[in-house]
């Protein structure tokens, strides 16, 4: 059985390195069912006539649902997409702009800080006057600061990861010689990490 999915992505930079970011739910991979028999993993990042094969996909150290593809500056620029810097001071404003990752909606939202979960913020539903499109926030949506920097990605429908930096840990190697046990092992580790998150963050 072949699993295939097309999804949108965003390019971000910490000022030194460049990354393409995804939510795992927008890919064929899953942390719910990690028993799939993977014989091959392939991925392509493309825009217009420019395309690149994905050699490796990593999970974000703080939350394995956020997947990261490191790219060079030349690759990022050739894709021709806007490159978003990470927010230098993510808590400068308590308002942010949430943009649907797959659907055409966006709105201005406020968020709450939670001392128990300093790497996340809880999003509040915006007022009707600040909604554009059919607004149904969901995991994978992008969150920007009021100054246009990337604040984070919605981990679920309520909590947003906050990207102070991009640290990766577990890696999934792509190619035609993927060993099933390695892929299953890495996904199993990511699943275990996810299950250890507090319930409200899952």
BELVEN-V15064 format. One record per backbone hydrogen bond with DSSP energy under -1.0 kcal/mol. NH is the residue of the N-H (numbers start at 0). CO is the residue of the C=O. If there is no record, write none. Layout:
BEGIN
NH:CO ; NH:CO
END
This chain:
BEGIN
11:18 ; 12:83 ; 13:16 ; 18:11 ; 19:68 ; 20:9 ; 21:66 ; 23:64 ; 25:22 ; 26:23 ; 37:35 ; 40:174 ; 44:51 ; 46:49 ; 49:46 ; 51:44 ; 53:42 ; 56:171 ; 57:67 ; 58:169 ; 59:65 ; 60:166 ; 65:62 ; 66:21 ; 67:57 ; 68:19 ; 70:17 ; 75:71 ; 76:72 ; 77:73 ; 78:74 ; 83:10 ; 85:12 ; 86:149 ; 91:88 ; 95:108 ; 96:143 ; 97:106 ; 98:141 ; 99:104 ; 104:102 ; 105:131 ; 106:97 ; 107:129 ; 108:95 ; 110:93 ; 111:121 ; 116:113 ; 119:116 ; 120:159 ; 121:111 ; 122:157 ; 123:109 ; 129:126 ; 130:127 ; 131:105 ; 134:132 ; 139:153 ; 140:137 ; 141:98 ; 142:151 ; 143:96 ; 144:148 ; 147:144 ; 149:84 ; 150:142 ; 151:142 ; 153:140 ; 154:158 ; 155:158 ; 159:120 ; 160:152 ; 161:118 ; 162:150 ; 163:161 ; 168:58 ; 171:56 ; 173:54 ; 174:40 ; 182:178 ; 183:179 ; 184:180 ; 185:181 ; 186:182 ; 187:183 ; 188:184 ; 189:185 ; 190:186 ; 191:187 ; 192:188 ; 193:189 ; 194:190 ; 196:193 ; 200:197 ; 201:198
END
